[in-house]
Amino acid sequence: MAKYNESESNSNNINLIGLGTEIHGDIMSNGDLRIDGSLVGNISSKGKVVIGETGKIKGEISCKNCDVSGIVDGKIIVSELLSLKSSAKIIGDMSTNRLAIEPGSRFTGYCDMTSENSAKDKSTGFVTPPASEEKKG
């Protein structure tokens, strides 16, 4: 009888799309994903997505964390940290809670860093006090 191994079902698996590999279609993963080849399609991952320097994506990326060193042509939606390395080139909108940008990286598009729990005023970026704390004059 085969023994059940918990680590095999864990989301710590790393999937790799190597240099010279080209995929047309969508990818859904519970684990981490590294792309050094090219993908025409969407990525949905519950883990971290890494786009290497030779990686090229044309499609939407949705994941927990993302490091980009290559080229992404499409929307990026990251629930935690989006990191743009110095060789990154993004053409499309980004939505994330936290953003790290290294000098030399380039992006063309809109960046949305608002979250549901944020108390920031969207027009100014300043925190607005609750109505009960306002001074009565």
C-alpha positions as CSV (number, residue, x, y, z in Angstrom):
1,M,0.0,0.0,0.0
2,A,1.3,3.5,-0.9
3,K,2.0,5.8,2.0
4,Y,0.4,9.2,1.9
5,N,3.1,11.9,2.1
6,E,1.8,15.3,3.3
7,S,4.6,17.2,1.7
8,E,3.5,16.1,-1.8
9,S,0.1,17.8,-1.4
10,N,1.6,20.9,0.1
11,S,1.7,24.1,-1.9
12,N,5.5,24.3,-1.7
13,N,5.9,22.8,-5.1
14,I,7.8,24.9,-7.7
15,N,6.8,24.7,-11.3
16,L,9.3,25.8,-14.0
17,I,8.8,26.9,-17.5
18,G,12.3,26.9,-18.9
19,L,14.1,29.1,-21.5
20,G,13.1,28.0,-25.0
21,T,9.6,26.8,-23.9
22,E,6.6,28.5,-25.3
23,I,3.1,27.9,-23.9
24,H,-0.2,29.0,-25.4
25,G,-3.0,28.6,-22.8
26,D,-3.9,29.4,-19.2
27,I,-2.0,28.1,-16.1
28,M,-3.5,27.5,-12.7
29,S,-1.3,26.5,-9.8
30,N,-1.5,26.0,-6.1
31,G,2.3,26.2,-5.7
32,D,5.0,28.6,-6.9
33,L,5.8,29.2,-10.5
34,R,8.9,30.4,-12.3
35,I,8.8,31.4,-16.0
36,D,12.0,31.8,-18.0
37,G,10.3,31.0,-21.3
38,S,7.2,32.6,-22.9
39,L,3.5,32.3,-22.1
40,V,0.6,33.6,-24.1
41,G,-2.3,33.2,-21.7
42,N,-3.3,33.9,-18.1
43,I,-1.6,32.7,-14.8
44,S,-3.6,32.1,-11.6
45,S,-1.5,31.0,-8.7
46,K,-2.0,30.7,-4.9
47,G,1.8,31.0,-4.4
48,K,4.6,33.2,-5.8
49,V,5.1,33.8,-9.5
50,V,8.6,34.7,-10.7
51,I,9.2,36.0,-14.2
52,G,12.9,35.6,-15.0
53,E,14.9,38.0,-17.1
54,T,14.2,35.8,-20.2
55,G,10.5,35.4,-19.3
56,K,7.8,36.9,-21.5
57,I,4.1,36.9,-20.6
58,K,1.2,38.2,-22.7
59,G,-1.8,37.8,-20.5
60,E,-3.1,38.4,-17.0
61,I,-1.3,37.3,-13.8
62,S,-3.1,36.8,-10.6
63,C,-1.1,35.5,-7.5
64,K,-0.1,36.1,-3.9
65,N,3.5,37.4,-4.5
66,C,5.2,38.2,-7.8
67,D,8.8,39.0,-8.8
68,V,9.2,40.4,-12.3
69,S,12.6,40.6,-14.1
70,G,11.3,40.0,-17.6
71,I,8.5,41.3,-19.8
72,V,4.8,41.3,-19.0
73,D,2.2,42.6,-21.4
74,G,-1.1,42.5,-19.4
75,K,-2.7,43.1,-16.1
76,I,-1.0,42.0,-12.9
77,I,-3.1,41.4,-9.7
78,V,-1.0,40.6,-6.6
79,S,-2.6,40.1,-3.1
80,E,0.6,40.9,-1.2
81,L,4.0,42.0,-2.7
82,L,4.8,42.9,-6.3
83,S,8.5,43.3,-6.9
84,L,9.8,44.9,-10.1
85,K,13.5,44.1,-10.7
86,S,15.8,46.4,-12.6
87,S,15.3,44.5,-15.9
88,A,11.5,44.4,-15.6
89,K,9.3,45.9,-18.3
90,I,5.5,46.0,-17.7
91,I,2.9,47.1,-20.2
92,G,-0.4,47.1,-18.4
93,D,-2.1,47.8,-15.2
94,M,-1.0,46.6,-11.7
95,S,-3.0,46.1,-8.6
96,T,-1.2,45.2,-5.3
97,N,-1.0,45.9,-1.6
98,R,2.8,46.5,-1.6
99,L,5.1,47.5,-4.4
100,A,8.9,47.4,-4.6
101,I,10.5,49.0,-7.7
102,E,14.2,48.7,-8.4
103,P,15.9,51.5,-10.4
104,G,15.9,50.7,-14.1
105,S,12.6,48.9,-14.2
106,R,9.9,50.3,-16.5
107,F,6.2,50.2,-16.5
108,T,3.5,51.8,-18.6
109,G,0.0,51.6,-17.1
110,Y,-2.0,52.3,-14.0
111,C,-1.0,51.2,-10.5
112,D,-3.7,50.6,-7.9
113,M,-2.5,50.1,-4.3
114,T,-5.8,50.6,-2.5
115,S,-7.2,47.9,-0.3
116,E,-10.5,47.2,1.2
117,N,-9.2,47.9,4.7
118,S,-7.5,51.1,3.8
119,A,-8.7,54.4,5.4
120,K,-6.8,56.5,3.0
121,D,-8.6,59.2,1.0
122,K,-8.2,58.1,-2.6
123,S,-7.9,61.7,-3.9
124,T,-5.1,62.9,-1.6
125,G,-3.6,59.7,-0.2
126,F,-3.9,61.1,3.4
127,V,-5.6,59.2,6.2
128,T,-8.9,60.7,7.0
129,P,-10.0,60.7,10.7
130,P,-13.3,59.0,11.6
131,A,-16.3,61.4,11.9
132,S,-16.4,61.0,15.7
133,E,-12.9,62.5,16.0
134,E,-13.6,65.7,14.0
135,K,-13.5,68.9,16.0
136,K,-16.7,70.7,16.5
137,G,-16.4,74.4,16.1
